[in-house]
Amino acid sequence: MIETALLALGLVLIVEGLVYALAPSLVDRMLLALAAMPPEARRLVGMLALVGGLVLVWAAKTLGA
């Protein structure tokens, strides 16, 4: 179980690091766009990301990861 959690955390850090390394100006624009959104819209985006992540984890576990 801990191995899977470490793997997942490592993959998240790789993806986050790639975004900052390859497109730092895009990160700035995304942060400005998020700041302009009302809190309810940010909450909805967060919930959709959460559900999407849960679906991906469920699919990976179902496929034998």
C-alpha positions in Angstrom: 0.0 0.0 0.0 2.7 2.5 0.9 4.5 1.6 -2.3 1.4 2.6 -4.3 1.1 5.9 -2.4 4.7 6.7 -3.0 4.4 5.9 -6.7 1.3 8.1 -7.0 3.0 11.0 -5.2 6.1 10.6 -7.4 4.0 10.8 -10.5 2.2 13.9 -9.3 5.5 15.6 -8.6 6.8 14.6 -12.0 3.8 16.1 -13.8 3.8 19.3 -11.6 7.6 19.7 -12.2 7.2 19.3 -15.9 4.6 22.1 -16.1 6.8 24.5 -14.1 10.0 23.5 -16.1 8.5 23.6 -19.6 5.9 26.4 -19.3 6.3 28.7 -16.4 4.5 31.6 -18.1 1.5 29.3 -18.6 1.4 28.7 -14.9 1.3 32.5 -14.3 -1.6 32.8 -16.7 -3.4 29.9 -15.1 -3.0 31.4 -11.7 -4.4 34.8 -12.9 -7.3 33.0 -14.5 -8.0 31.1 -11.3 -7.8 34.3 -9.3 -10.4 35.9 -11.5 -12.9 33.0 -11.1 -15.5 33.1 -8.3 -14.9 30.7 -5.4 -17.9 28.5 -6.4 -16.4 27.9 -9.9 -13.0 27.1 -8.4 -14.7 24.7 -6.0 -16.5 23.0 -8.9 -13.2 22.7 -10.8 -11.7 21.1 -7.8 -14.5 18.7 -7.3 -14.4 17.7 -11.0 -10.6 17.1 -10.7 -11.2 15.0 -7.5 -13.8 12.9 -9.2 -11.6 12.5 -12.3 -8.7 11.4 -10.1 -10.9 8.9 -8.2 -12.1 7.4 -11.5 -8.5 7.1 -12.8 -7.4 5.4 -9.5 -10.4 3.1 -9.6 -9.7 2.2 -13.3 -6.0 1.5 -12.5 -6.9 -0.7 -9.6 -9.6 -2.5 -11.6 -7.0 -3.2 -14.4 -4.6 -4.7 -11.9 -2.3 -1.9 -10.9 
